[in-house]
Structure formats: structure tokens, C-alpha cells
Amino acid sequence: MVVKPFRFTFGFFKNLKVAKLYISRVKSSIYVTLTDIKNSVIICSSTGSANPHFTRRKKLAPFNIDYVFVRVVPFLRRFNVKAIAFVIKMKINTYVNSLVRAIYSRGFKISKVSECKSSAHNGIRKSRAPRK
């Protein structure tokens, strides 16, 4: 199946190919997922797969995001993507800053930034009353 990135037809990013880039954190790894605009996954990379010899502490170091993004860049170049819609599925911190720096240093533009927060389907659980 050939995945084609979406082409903007309006605004500052007119006639640029755009792909979505998700960043999320799971207990001991940080995942970066590249999708087309219809959310079909092109590549998913994590700090654990960037170097399998990293310990948990090293996997969560912010500089490892650059190693993960280096694995995504060939796919961006292959599909001639010039702009990235950036979706953050975690708390904004140094990981996000490192990824934004890596995106701009490789010559890509960020067309849109959105934050995706997850919540339980039945609402947030009430805190337990202290024991007396």
C-alpha cells in the first residue's frame, strides 16, 4: 500500500506536503510515530529501538529523541514532506523541545501543533478519603 501525505491548499503552507508526527511517552520509552494525514502509520520509532543497550534511565534522556528522529527523516525525505503537523500526547517538557529543535535543524517546518490528552471513558476517579 502506498501512503501519500496530504497536500495543503490554503494558508502559509499552500502546496506543501504535510505528515503528522506523534510523540508519546510510555513508562520506560518515548515513541515517535510518523503518519499520513489520514493517520495511517508510516513508521514508529522509540528510544528503546534506537539503541537496545540503553538502560531505562538512558532511554528517558532528552538527547535520545534526536536518535529517534534520525530514523524518521529518511521517510520524510522519501515522501517529499516539507511541513509537519505535530501532535503531543504527553506533558510538554524537554523531550518536546528537543524534537522541535531536531525538526527545524533538518529543514522541516511545523504547520500545526496540537495536544492530545487522554481521559478515562467514565470520567476521572475521585480521590479516596483519608483513613482515621
Number of C-alpha atoms within 10 A of each C-alpha: 3 5 13 18 22 16 16 15 11 9 8 9 16 10 13 20 21 27 27 25 23 20 22 18 17 9 7 13 18 22 19 24 20 26 21 21 19 12 13 13 14 18 13 17 20 23 27 20 16 18 14 9 10 14 11 13 9 16 22 19 14 17 15 21 27 19 16 23 22 15 17 19 15 11 14 20 11 8 15 15 21 18 22 24 20 22 18 19 16 18 13 10 9 13 22 18 13 16 21 17 12 17 19 11 10 11 9 17 19 18 18 12 12 11 14 12 9 8 8 7 6 6 7 8 7 6 6 6 6 5 4 3
